[in-house]
Amino acid sequence: MKSAMNNVLILGGTSEASALAKAFASRSIPAVFSYAGRVTTPKAQPLPTRVGGFGGIEGLKSWLAENGITHLVDATHPFAAQMSRHAVQAAADSDIELIALTRPAWQPVTGDRWQRVASVEAAVDALTGPPERILLAIGRMHLTAFTAQPQHHYLLRLVDTPETSPPLPHHTITVDRGPFSLEGDLDLLREHGIQHLVCKNAGGEGAMSKLAAARQMGLPVLMIERPELPQRREVHSVDAVLSWLAHGNDAHDSLHDDHGTDLGV
């Protein structure tokens, strides 16, 4: 592997990013792992780690240049759209190779009762109606939007205990970090009398159990589809990233728009 000449920045925050960091460390591939800083206690990594934003596209370009980065791996959450857009632009402007390590999106199967929506705002609009008990498994960033539907009682599954109480008038908080199990999610839904789920199409195995639990209980799911992103090279495995790093454009990857075709919650 041509690791001696490589210096990689991994934009992390997912289990796939952590697996990649472990693979890099075991092969002594020079790399820095970057967290956005949205989680109070991020998982420790076997690589030099930085936490926080870069200051937009120009800030990221400066950081790449100052640290001699040759390759950029975007292994952020599928809904970290702004960071992903910034990464594509910064890599292009800096003449740095970029690859995205992503999870395939979830697809409905027999028995699912999905209503697909394009955005958080569309999910809020879709909840017009009588009060329900709703599992809101979308993280903490967009909770305020659901104040537009205050009639519901929301069960919030969060990675960290929030510093301030969410603005929703009726809510319960459960703090937990995936991967989750079918048995655990069935217990959660039953214990709280959940009638409806709202989640982002994060993909992956770690948070899929809530969909299986909803299917088993016959519950409807509001599925927020992934944001549209610029064209980029994309793979779905650590081995594919390692191959790309070793062989450049000879790696088996795909170049396409990833738009609907999250540390999941």
N, C-alpha and C positions, 0 to 999 in steps of 0.2 A: 504494500500500500504506500502511496506517495505522501505519507503524513508529514515527512520532514519539512516539506515546503508549504504545508498548509497551516493556516491559523484561522480557526472557525469561531464564529459567534452563533450560539444557539439561543434563539428567542423561545423561552420555555414557559412552563406553567401547566403542562399536561403530563399524564403518565407516560405518554410516548416520548416526550422530551426527556423525562427522567431515565427512561430505558436507553435513550440515545446517549445521554451523559455517561451512563455506566459503561456502555460499549466503547465510547471514546476513551474513558479513563483506563479501561483494561487494555487498550491498544496504544496508550500513551500518545494519543492524537492531541496536539495543542488546541485548546478551546476554552472559551469563556461562556458561562451559563448566565443568562439574564432573566430576572423576574420583573414583572411590571410593578410589583409592590402592592397588589390589591388584597393579599392575604397576610394576616398578622404573623402567622408562623409558617412560612414556606418550608417545604421539604428540603433537607440538607442534600447537597449534591457533591459528587466526587470530583468536581472541577472548580476552578476559581469562579466565584459567583458575584454578580453585581445585582443590585435591586433598585428599581425606579425607572422613570421615563428617560428619554434621550433628549427631549426638547424639540420634537417634530422631526421632519425629514432632514433639515439642515443639521440639527444636533446629532442625529444618527449618522449622517455622512461624516461629520467631524470625528465622532467616536470611532468609526470604522477606520478612518485614515490614521488617527493618532495611535491606534492599537494594532496597526498592520494587519487587519483582517483580510483574508483572501477568499473566504467562503462564508455564506450566511445561510443558516437553517432556520426557517420559520416553523417552529413547533408549538405555536400558541394555540389557544382555544379557537375553535372554528368561528366564534362570534367576536373575536378580538379584531374586528374588521379594520379599524383605523391603524393599528400596529402593522397588520399585514399589508395594507396599502402603502404605508410609509416604507416598509421593508422592500417592497417591489421597486418603488421609485428610487430609494437610496442606493440599492444595489445596482440598478441600471445607471444612475448618474456616476457611481463610483467604479463602474466596470468590474463589479464583484459578482461571482457566480452565486445564485440563490436557488434553493430548493425548499419546498414546503412538505413537511411530514404531517400528514393529516389522517383523521379517521374517516372511513366511508360513512356517509350519512345513513341514519336509520331508514328503513323502509317498512311500511305496514304489512302485516301478514293477516291471514284469515282470523277473524274474531276481533281485530282492532276496530275501534270506533274513533278514528282520527278526523279532526277538522284542521286542515293545513291553513296557516295564515302567514303572511309575508313579513310581519314585524311585531314588535311588542305592542305598538299602538293598535294594530289590527286585532291582536288578542284581547286587549282591553275592550275594544268595541264589540267583540263577539260575546262578551260576558254580560251583556244587557239582559236583564230578566230577574226572576225572583231570587231571593237569597239562597246561596248554596255554600257548602263547605268545600273549599278548593285547596288542593296541594299546588302551591306556587313554587315550582322547582326551577327557578331561573337565576339564582344568585341574588346579590343584594343591590346591584347597580340600578335596576329599573323598577324597584318596588313602588316608588312614588307615582308612577304612571297609573297604578291600579287604584289610587284614591278616587279616580273617576267612576269606579264601581264599588262604592263603600258599603253596599248592602250585603256583601259576601263576608264569610269568615275565612281568612286565609291561613293555611298552615305553611310556614316558611321554613324550608330546609336550607341552612346556611353552613358554611365551612367554619366561620368564626362567630362568636357572640358579638352582635353589633354594639358599638360604643353608645349609640343613642337609639331610642325606640323607633322602629319603623313608623311612618305616618299613617298606616292603615288603621282605621278605627277598631276593627275586629280582627285579631290575629293571634296565632300561637307560633312560637319559634322552637324548632328543634335543631340542635347543632350537631353535625355529623359530617364525616368525610368519607367518600367512597374508597374502594368499591363497595357497593351495596349488594344485598342478597334478595332473592325472591321472597323468602320467608320473612325477612326483616321488613321488606316493603309492604307485604300483605298485612303484617301486624300493624304497621304504621297507618295504613289506609283505614283499616278496620277500627283501630283504637280512636282515631279522630273523626270517624264517620264521613270520610271523604266521598264526595259525589262527582268531582270533576278534577282533572289534572291540567296544568299548564306547564309546558316545558319547551326548551330549545332543542333543536335537532343537533345535539352535540356529537352523536355517533359514539362508537366505542362500546366496550363491554361493561365498564365500571358503573354506569348509571342506567343501563338498559333494563334492570330488574323492575323498575317502576312501571315500565310499559307492559311487561309480562304480568305484573300484578293487576294493572288496570284491565288488561285483556281478560284475565281470569275472573275478575269481579264485574266485568261488563260495563266499566266506567268510560265515559267519553274523555278524549284527550285533545286539547288544543295544542297543536304542534307548530311552533314558530320555526319557519325555515331559515336556512343560512343566508347571510347577506351576500350580495354579489361582490366579487373581488376581481382585480385585474388578472389578465392572463399570466400564468406562472407555471413552472415545472413543479409537478406534485407527485409524491409517492406515499405509500401507506405502510411502509415497514422500515425498521432500523437497518436491515440488510441492504435495502435499496439506497438508503442514504450513504452507507459505507461504500457501496459500489459506485455511486455517483462521485463521491469524493476521490476514490481511487482512479476512476477511469473517465471522469468528465462526462461529455455528451454521449459516451458509449453505454452509460448506465441505462437500465430498462426503466424508463419513467414515462410520464405522460405530460404533455403541455396543453393546457386547456383552461377554460374559465370554470372556476369552482363556485357555482351559484345555486346551491340547493339540490344538486344532483348528487360542548362545554363541558380541569377539574369539573367533569359533569356533575350536575345536581339532579 
